[in-house]
Amino acid sequence: MMLSESYLKKRVLITGGLGFIGSNLARALVAQGAEVTLVDSLIPQYGGNPFNIDDIRDKLTVNVCDVRDPFAMAYLLQGKDFLFNLAGQTSHLDSMSDPQTDLDINAAAQLAILEACRKSNPGIKIVFASTRQLYGKPDYLPVDEKHPIRPVDVNGINKLAGEWYHLLYNNVYGIRACALRLTNTYGPGMRVKDARQTFLGIWVRLLIEGKPIRVFGDGLQLRDFNYVDDCVEALLLAGASDDANGKIYNLGSSEVVGLKALAEMMVELGNELKIGGGYELIPFPPERKAIDIGDYYSDFSLITHELGWQPKIDLREGLQRTMAYYQANHMHYWNNDQ
Ligand SMILES: NC(=O)c1ccc[n+]([C@@H]2O[C@H](COP(=O)([O-])OP(=O)(O)OC[C@H]3O[C@@H](n4cnc5c(N)ncnc54)[C@H](O)[C@@H]3O)[C@@H](O)[C@H]2O)c1
């Protein structure tokens, strides 16, 4: 499929568009000639950052508003061909300390968005960014889409509801929608100020500040990672294909790595970039241990077979690009007093 033809002159709305994945997706869509509108609330604790779109700022429209505002969303959804629905409260710990906000953003607002589509734009195509977190602690590896759902935190439950509202509206009302269950995604534009979005973010910051990375537990936990460009390609493929309607697809990588080995790779890359750095193993903080899922990596063969998606950027290359980006741009992502 020629992706570029699918989005040329199409009107595309991206919720969470100033965030990590949304801004990278916006860049790809602008390059393909789409008319792109971004919605983002820029709540400081979340991942939105206007610098993420600094290079494409004059090529798209930005609307700073909250997806919990049903009137604003109904207005913004009118006349759009595609919705990439990426806005979310992404912190697992925050979902435990403030479960209601997680419910409002990740579930209730999603239902309101779908209702607005049903009422005024049923022809729209929607791709929803879901998460592997809703599988919980795996019964078997790699985890495929048939694996039982057993969320270990409030975020997993609300993302599951958000995902299934999309599938329900596809199945009952014919509003074309699908969901991708993302695994750990990393790359330029991710939140690195703290560990709210991903532990990889704070690892990058610590390395660049010359401080040791902290690896929890024995560091043998296995994970798979996707470089953001690969994730963006999956979103674009799912948006462009009607074969995806009503489907759930895992993303993932066949390059599975332990967290200690990952830290070692990042320290090595830090040395190559003349950043330096090291790592240390520390005991799991209890609030993190309680929601840790142990080893995880996914079986992503369904999306490979049905949509032809495969990750292309290997971990070393992706991490190198990411660290070089933050080495050059860290002043836009954190300052020394926060
Ligand atoms: N990055 C990953 O590893 C990963 C893994 C699994 C799932 N996901 C999902 O992918 C999506 C995008 O994630 P990301 O990594 O780009 O995170 P991100 O935090 O960078 O992006 C989410 C964006 O949504 C915005 N947002 C949050 N609440 C909002 C609201 N109420 N109204 C409007 N905007 C709001 C934030 O400001 C942020 O810019 C999320 O839905 C997340 O759950 C990401």
The ligand as an SDF file (V2000), in Angstrom:
LIG
                    3D

 44 48  0  0  0  0  0  0  0  0999 V2000
    4.8840    5.7090   24.8520 N   0  0  0  0  0  0  0  0  0  0  0  0
    4.5830    4.4460   25.1570 C   0  0  0  0  0  0  0  0  0  0  0  0
    5.4570    3.6360   25.4620 O   0  0  0  0  0  0  0  0  0  0  0  0
    3.1380    3.9830   25.1370 C   0  0  0  0  0  0  0  0  0  0  0  0
    2.8800    2.6380   25.4430 C   0  0  0  0  0  0  0  0  0  0  0  0
    1.5700    2.1980   25.4380 C   0  0  0  0  0  0  0  0  0  0  0  0
    0.5350    3.0570   25.1100 C   0  0  0  0  0  0  0  0  0  0  0  0
    0.8060    4.3580   24.8100 N   0  0  0  0  0  0  0  0  0  0  0  0
   -0.3390    5.2360   24.5070 C   0  0  0  0  0  0  0  0  0  0  0  0
   -0.0520    6.0620   23.3990 O   0  0  0  0  0  0  0  0  0  0  0  0
   -0.6390    7.3350   23.5670 C   0  0  0  0  0  0  0  0  0  0  0  0
    0.3860    8.4120   23.3390 C   0  0  0  0  0  0  0  0  0  0  0  0
    1.4180    8.2230   24.2930 O   0  0  0  0  0  0  0  0  0  0  0  0
    2.7260    9.1030   24.3570 P   0  0  0  0  0  0  0  0  0  0  0  0
    3.8260    8.1890   24.7470 O   0  0  0  0  0  0  0  0  0  0  0  0
    2.8630    9.9200   23.1600 O   0  0  0  0  0  0  0  0  0  0  0  0
    2.4040    9.9820   25.6290 O   0  0  0  0  0  0  0  0  0  0  0  0
    2.3950   11.5600   25.8240 P   0  0  0  0  0  0  0  0  0  0  0  0
    2.0720   11.8120   27.2500 O   0  0  0  0  0  0  0  0  0  0  0  0
    3.6390   12.1730   25.2820 O   0  0  0  0  0  0  0  0  0  0  0  0
    1.1950   12.0000   24.8920 O   0  0  0  0  0  0  0  0  0  0  0  0
   -0.1130   12.0970   25.3520 C   0  0  0  0  0  0  0  0  0  0  0  0
   -0.5610   13.5130   25.0980 C   0  0  0  0  0  0  0  0  0  0  0  0
   -1.9240   13.6170   25.5120 O   0  0  0  0  0  0  0  0  0  0  0  0
   -2.0860   14.8840   26.0690 C   0  0  0  0  0  0  0  0  0  0  0  0
   -3.2230   14.8390   26.9630 N   0  0  0  0  0  0  0  0  0  0  0  0
   -3.3330   14.1780   28.1400 C   0  0  0  0  0  0  0  0  0  0  0  0
   -4.5290   14.4000   28.6750 N   0  0  0  0  0  0  0  0  0  0  0  0
   -5.1840   15.1970   27.8250 C   0  0  0  0  0  0  0  0  0  0  0  0
   -6.4740   15.7620   27.8400 C   0  0  0  0  0  0  0  0  0  0  0  0
   -7.3020   15.5400   28.8620 N   0  0  0  0  0  0  0  0  0  0  0  0
   -6.8590   16.5350   26.7920 N   0  0  0  0  0  0  0  0  0  0  0  0
   -6.0030   16.7690   25.7500 C   0  0  0  0  0  0  0  0  0  0  0  0
   -4.7540   16.2650   25.6980 N   0  0  0  0  0  0  0  0  0  0  0  0
   -4.3620   15.4840   26.7210 C   0  0  0  0  0  0  0  0  0  0  0  0
   -0.8070   15.1540   26.8250 C   0  0  0  0  0  0  0  0  0  0  0  0
   -0.5940   16.5450   27.0380 O   0  0  0  0  0  0  0  0  0  0  0  0
    0.2230   14.5560   25.8970 C   0  0  0  0  0  0  0  0  0  0  0  0
    0.7420   15.5250   25.0130 O   0  0  0  0  0  0  0  0  0  0  0  0
   -1.2550    7.3600   24.9620 C   0  0  0  0  0  0  0  0  0  0  0  0
   -2.6440    7.1870   24.8570 O   0  0  0  0  0  0  0  0  0  0  0  0
   -0.6230    6.1790   25.6590 C   0  0  0  0  0  0  0  0  0  0  0  0
   -1.4970    5.5870   26.6030 O   0  0  0  0  0  0  0  0  0  0  0  0
    2.0820    4.8340   24.8150 C   0  0  0  0  0  0  0  0  0  0  0  0
  1  2  1  0
  2  3  2  0
  2  4  1  0
  4  5  1  0
  4 44  2  0
  5  6  2  0
  6  7  1  0
  7  8  2  0
  8  9  1  0
  8 44  1  0
  9 10  1  0
  9 42  1  0
 10 11  1  0
 11 12  1  0
 11 40  1  0
 12 13  1  0
 13 14  1  0
 14 15  2  0
 14 16  1  0
 14 17  1  0
 17 18  1  0
 18 19  2  0
 18 20  1  0
 18 21  1  0
 21 22  1  0
 22 23  1  0
 23 24  1  0
 23 38  1  0
 24 25  1  0
 25 26  1  0
 25 36  1  0
 26 27  1  0
 26 35  1  0
 27 28  2  0
 28 29  1  0
 29 30  1  0
 29 35  2  0
 30 31  1  0
 30 32  2  0
 32 33  1  0
 33 34  2  0
 34 35  1  0
 36 37  1  0
 36 38  1  0
 38 39  1  0
 40 41  1  0
 40 42  1  0
 42 43  1  0
M  CHG  2   8   1  16  -1
M  END
$$$$
